[in-house]
Amino acid sequence: MKYKFIIIAILVFLKIIGIASHAKAGYFSYGLCDYSNDYGFGYDNNGLNEFGQKSIGRIIEESQCNEKQSKRINEFMKEKKIF
């Protein structure tokens, strides 16, 4: 009976960790990167041409998204007094 309780406790603990890590990941990435789908002639919806090269518009959008994400992470770390 005791081993069943230990197994159930471990499973509940793992479930809580999974939910918390998923929520934390969503906090940093939700709504920050809103990419357009129009990169011009010869590019698909991901901003890639037939050779796999990114359009300049996609490069700029990714750069802006990275800046927003790093800013949000830094604000979070200052708020939580991590560094």
C-alpha positions in Angstrom: 0.0 0.0 0.0 2.8 2.4 0.8 4.5 1.9 -2.5 1.3 2.8 -4.3 1.2 6.1 -2.4 4.8 6.8 -3.3 4.2 6.1 -7.0 1.1 8.3 -7.0 2.9 11.1 -5.2 5.8 11.0 -7.8 3.3 11.1 -10.7 1.5 14.1 -9.2 4.8 15.8 -8.6 5.9 15.3 -12.2 2.5 16.5 -13.5 2.9 19.7 -11.5 6.4 20.3 -12.8 5.2 19.8 -16.4 2.4 22.2 -16.0 4.6 24.9 -14.4 7.3 24.6 -17.0 4.8 24.8 -19.8 3.2 27.9 -18.3 6.6 29.5 -17.8 7.6 28.9 -21.5 4.3 30.4 -22.6 4.9 33.5 -20.5 8.0 34.4 -22.4 6.8 33.7 -25.9 3.1 34.5 -26.0 2.1 37.2 -28.4 5.6 38.5 -29.0 6.3 37.3 -32.5 3.6 38.2 -35.0 5.2 37.4 -38.3 3.6 38.6 -41.6 3.0 36.1 -44.4 3.8 38.4 -47.3 7.5 38.4 -48.0 7.3 39.2 -51.7 7.6 37.3 -54.9 9.5 34.1 -54.7 9.2 33.6 -50.9 6.8 31.2 -49.1 4.9 31.9 -45.9 7.9 31.4 -43.8 10.0 33.9 -45.7 12.1 31.3 -47.5 12.9 31.1 -51.2 13.4 27.9 -53.1 17.0 27.7 -52.0 16.1 28.1 -48.3 17.4 31.7 -48.0 15.4 34.1 -45.8 14.0 37.3 -47.1 15.3 40.5 -45.5 11.7 41.2 -44.2 11.8 37.9 -42.3 15.3 38.6 -40.9 14.1 42.0 -39.6 11.0 40.5 -38.0 13.0 37.8 -36.2 15.5 40.4 -35.0 12.7 42.6 -33.5 11.1 39.5 -32.0 14.5 38.5 -30.4 14.9 41.9 -28.9 11.4 41.9 -27.4 12.0 38.4 -25.9 15.3 39.3 -24.4 13.8 42.5 -23.0 10.9 40.6 -21.4 13.2 37.9 -19.9 15.5 40.6 -18.4 12.5 42.4 -16.9 11.3 39.1 -15.5 14.7 38.4 -14.0 14.9 41.9 -12.4 11.4 41.5 -11.1 12.2 38.2 -9.4 15.6 39.5 -8.3 17.5 36.6 -10.0 20.5 38.8 -10.8 
